Amino acid sequence: MASDLRLVEAVKATLGEEMARDESVVLYGEDVGVAGGVFRATDGLLDEFPNRVYDSPLGESGIVGTGVGLAAAGMRPVAEIQFQSFLYQGFAQLQQHASRLRSRSRGGFSCPMTIRTPYGGGIHALEHHSESFEAGFAHVPGLKVVIPSSPADGKGLLAASIRDPDPVVFMEPTRLYRSLRESVPDDDHVVPLGEAAVAEEGADVTVVAWGSMLQRTLSAVDDVDADVEVVDPRTVYPLDTDTITESVKKTGRCVVVHEAPGTAGFGAEIVSRLTETAFYHLEAPPERVTGYDVPVPMFAREDAYLPDEERIAAGIRRAVEA
Amino acid sequence: MPRTTVAEFSVESLEILAPDGSVDEELEPSLSEETLFDIYRTMRRARRLDERAVALQRRGELGTYAPGTGQEAAQVASAAALAEDDWVVPAFREQAALLTRGASMENILAYAMGLEEGAESSAEDRALPPAIPVGSQALHAVGIGWAQAIRGDDTAAIAYFGDGATSTGDVYEALNSAGAYGAHTVFLCQNNQYAISTPRENQTRAETLAQKAVAAGIDGIQVDGNDALAVYEATRLALERAREGDPVLVEALTYRRSMHTTSDDPRKYREEEEEVDWDRKDPIARFEAYLRGRGILTDERVEELAAEIEAELEDAVAGARETAAEADPADMFEHAYAETPPWLERQAAAFEGGDADGE
């Protein structure tokens, strides 16, 4: 059986199922209890699990840091950071403790914490509500970074993240929360971390895109006179280098699309890996279509900042025509 | 509306054993002779470990080491008040507290030799590895104490940190969220008067550090941190409350008699006169005078103990040296993730293959 769900509904359903499945799962964060979260991703869960859903005091370092302690004591904390731009306040705890509790204790402790956080632009939010720092999180050894691009993957990847023995930053694209519906399995549905998906098969050029950029890429493809293969990494770290490499070996051309700034964005890592794994198969310089190296502008200008179908199509054409 | 007082607070201070070893009999806790001797023994072990560690560092065998000399009562007596299942969340100067909880000198030395082996630990140890970023660990003790509250266990966690840490946001967040969650957590602040070179009075304008609890709505108490009996009693009472969901901050007034770490020279920021003054309040001398007064310690027993500690130290140094000699560099790839990701496997394979950056 399956239901037609939006991403935010898939997230909520998965949280409920994982809490029912494993009583060590504890849900907490700012406004996640009584209010059900600012995006309503936890709506109703406090009623269902009154002793395992908590409205946390405001303070992101506290949210991440207490999660390290919960995990050390055998719980499976699932914390919500209201907007990814506020996770910087918890970054020290993430980098110094959550990511390395396992290595510091030589495997005696682990930190099976999932930090869910809405991210990205395109919903006309306030300043400091629209960033995409996946490359920064991916740069922290010990962390995993997961970004679903659809409701079904939202369910499968969140279930896998909560069950994962290591800390996961689970980034939910705000622009997709309610804009897309699809059939999501009602039963246990797990998408293993570290496995990319080929969202569309093609022979001429490979486009790698994630988060809200995946949908834009899939529509941009219609405007391009080429047979485009679209790969959705789904897990940013650990990256499924093999799937991307195989695709590029087949097509000989590659475009990476992300909404984070280009410099030192995760596209740089993907292109760099491809020069190690598929250099002699490349028929054109890899292209990147990304946000610019500026602080994400406030919403009046965010459409100018975010890669749109036109820019993505132009990037694909550059790769194909080179 | 008139101007009215809506909140008032006071901070109590506790001392049971005076610097000359005389005791306030009304407040004296009823501890067995065995427990009292154990506290003394561990204080002695910690002091000798510090001396030996500093000597080994000077010979180049250890990296940076942070001695706890002068803080033995604050650490040992507080850790001695814990129940077996309680958790310890240490900073980086808590060798004495960790020894009390059964950690080995060998592991402490191995850690100071730059070997992760020395911090190997699990939930069974009921202690996290030492935390280096100041104040950060207080939140972990809240998480652990909160987990006990969620499960309805009567276990508690104790976080160790110093006076400098009370200026960090993490300690504020920890005190506050412990109160909000009813975490089974005791915060043991060792106010040793200095954060590296910065004296306590430059750290905050607050009259006591214990009162930092007040804003979080939890109890705070100050205790003479060089008085093992007072530290024990204050921690015991704090733990009792914490097990009921009422976290407590204990400020133990003490003095870091030695350097911040082996890379620091205290003479640059404090006078000898001050150090001499605190020497007179030394926690071990004071406790020893008390135990001798009670007939628990004799010259003979003290000598026996000194010999035992030397033997323990020799074994520990030998063991740590062996761990260092056998350390496999490729070990760094082992514990980053439960399951090593493919790209990391590739790096590890290149390393093992002798070509550290290729295939």
Interface residues (C-beta under 8 A of the other chain):
Chain A: V26 N51 R52 Y54 S56 P57 G59 S61 G62 V64 G65 T66 G67 V68 G69 L70 A71 A72 A73 G74 M75 P77 A92 Q93 Q96 H97 L101 R102 S103 R104 S105 R106 G107 G108 F109 S110 P141 G142 K144 D164 P165 D166 G194 Y237 P238 L239 T241 D242 R273
Chain B: W87 V89 E116 E117 A119 E120 S121 S122 A123 D125 L128 P129 A131 I132 P133 S136 A138 L139 H140 A141 V142 G143 I144 G145 W146 A147 Q148 I150 A157 G169 D170 E173 A174 N176 S177 A180 Y181 M332 E334 H335 A336 Y337 A338 E339 P341 P342 W343 L344
